[in-house]
Amino acid sequence: MEFIISEEIRKAAPALRAMVIEADVTNRPTDNRLWDILHHLSEHVRENYAMDQVNKRPAIEATRATYKACGKDPNRYRPSAEALMRRMVKGMELYRTLSVIDLINVLSVETGHSIGGFDADSIDGDVLTLGIGREDEPYEAIGRGILNIAGLPVWRDATGGIGTPTSDNERTKLTSGTSRLLMIVNMYGTEVDESCIRSRAHELLTEYADATNIKFTLVE
């Protein structure tokens, strides 16, 4: 698969890089070991972050700055990493879902980056392009219904948008039947060393999703 970053998004986010992770996986229900990691991570966030500190994390702050540069209000459409951390700070219950979804949540909170997770077999074509959402562009967000993605960074396949840092699309979402995973770590700023992200992603995928044929691609 080919990954392209458009010039319009490069102008808004000159430091942007994307780490693409492809793998064969088993997306079973989240087991207790992975759930314990997410639970303890939630406790750590709640104990170490005040609400007004969450959006000051370098990776989250950089994502929010990109939203503003693209014309989107990050207080109305929060990046997913920020939304998840805010939920943890509030002490709200987390949703226990499937292993790949929850390990992505772990990696997102650990790094501060919003991460897209897609069923690779549901993607239309072999090219993904990152651009900026347009007015009235159709987009059905997972669990949210129709989402106004105008001004949001958006990955598109041949049919249309599949992922933004705020929410991924229902059409390409991860399910229990997903066997081919595509993950995109959207890095709008630097917080965690890329080699650390790569090794942690590899560890989580092999341990909790029986991942094989793992491939990493850095898109700049």
N, C-alpha and C positions, 0 to 999 in steps of 0.2 A: 504494500500500500504506500502511496505517496502522500506527503504532508506538506502543505504550502501555507506560508504566512503572508497575507496580502499586504500591499503597501499602505493601505488605509489604516490597518491596525499597527503597523510598524511605526507610523508617524505618531500615533497616540501612545504607544508603549515601546520606546526604543530599546529598553533593556529586556524585552520579552524573549523567553526561551520556553520550549515545550519538551518535556521528556515523555516520549511515547513508549508504552510498555505493551507488548503483545505476548499472549501465552495461551496454552491449552489448560483448561481448569475444570474442576468439579465444584459447582456452586451449591454446596449443601447448606442446610440450616446452620447458623452460627453455633459452634460448640462452646462449652463452658470456659475453656481456656482463653479463647479469643474474646469472649464476652467479659471475662475478668480483666483483660488488658484494657478494654474500652471503659469499663467501670472505674478502674483505678486511675486511668487517664482523666476521666471526668472529675474525680475527686481532686486530683492534682490541679486541674484548671480552676476549680471552684476555690481551692485554698490559696492559689497564687496569683489570681487575676481579679482585679476589680472590673466592673462592667465597662468603665470608661478607658480601660487599658487594652481591651481586646482588639479594637481597631488600630491600635498603635503598634501591633506586631509588624515587623518589617514586610513580611510577605502579604499580609492582609492590607496594610497601608498602601502598598504598591498596587494591589489589585483595585482598591478603591480609587486611587489616583487615575488609573486607566479608565474606570467607569466615568469619572468626571471628564476626562479628556475626550471620551466618546460621546458625551452628552447625557449620561445616565446618573441619577441620584443614588449613591450607594447606601443611603439611609432608608430608601424605599425598596431597593432591590439589592439586598445584601449578598456578598459572596458567600458561598456555602460554608467555607471554613469559618468565617466570622459567625454565621448563623448558628453553626453547631457549637462553637465555643460559648456564645451567648446563652444557649440553652443549658450548657453545663454550668456556667456561672450562676444561673438562676436556680440550679438544682432540679431542673425539670427531668422527667423520665425520658430515657433514650429508647429508640425503637430497635428491638432485636429482630434482625431480618435474615439475610443470607451471608455466608462467609465472605464472599468477595466484596459485597457492599460494606460490611462492617470493617473489613481490613482496610478498605479505602478510607473509611472514616477515621480509623486509627492513624493512618499515614497522613491524612489531611491535618488533623489536630497536631500531630508531632512536628509537621513542617510549616504549617500556616498556609499552605497552598490549597486552592480549590482544585479538586481532581475529578475529571470525568471518567465514568465507567460505562462501557458500552458492550453490547452483544455484537461481536464482529460480524456474525453471520446475518445480522439485520441491517447492516450498513449497505447503502446502495452505491455500487461502483467501487473503484480502487483508488480514489483521490479524495482527501479531506482538505478543505481550505478554511483557514481562520480569517474571518472578516468582522464586520460590525453589523448588527441587526438593523433592519430597515422598518419604517413605519408600515403597519398592517401585515408584516411578514408572519405567516401562520406558524404557530409553535405551541404544542401541547406539553406542558411541563409535568414531570412525574408527581402525581398527588396534588397538583395545583391547578389543573385545567389550563385554559388558554393563558399564556404569559406574553406580555408586551416586551419583546426583546429588542425594540428599537433602541439603539445606543449601547447595547450589550455586546461584548466580544462573543462571537458565535462560530463554532465549527460546523461546516456544512458538507454534506455528501451530495450525490447527484439529485436527490429529491428535495433536500432543504436542510434546515438546522437540526443538529442532533445534540449539541451540548453548549451550554454557557456556564460561566463560573457560578451563576445563581442556581441553575437547575438543568438537569439533562432532560431529554425528550422521551416521551412514552414509547415512541416508535422503535427506539434502539436500546431500551432499558435492559438491565441485567435481570434474569429470571432464574428459576431453579433449573431450567433447561439449557442455560448458557454453557457452552463448552469451549468457545473461543472468545477470549477476552481482549478488549482494547481499552487501555487506561491512558489518559492524557493528564500529566501533571502540568498545570498551567502556571508557569513561573514568571510573574510580572516584575518581581524584584528578588533580591538575594537574601536568604535567611539561613538556609541549611545547605551545606556543601552537596553538590550534585552526586558525588560518589557515595555519600551517606544515604541519600534518598534512594539511589539505585540498590545498594546493599540491603537496606531495610525493606524495600519493596520485594526484593527477591526472597528475603527471609519470610515475610508474611505470606507471600503467595505459595511458596513451597510447603510451608508448615500448615497452613489453614485452607488451602484450595488445591493441594496436590498438583501444583502447576508444573508443567513441563514445556520444553521448547520456548523458554522465555527469551524474548528479544527486546533490547533497549535501543531506542533511536533518539538522539538529541536533535531537535529542529530549531534552527536559529534564523 
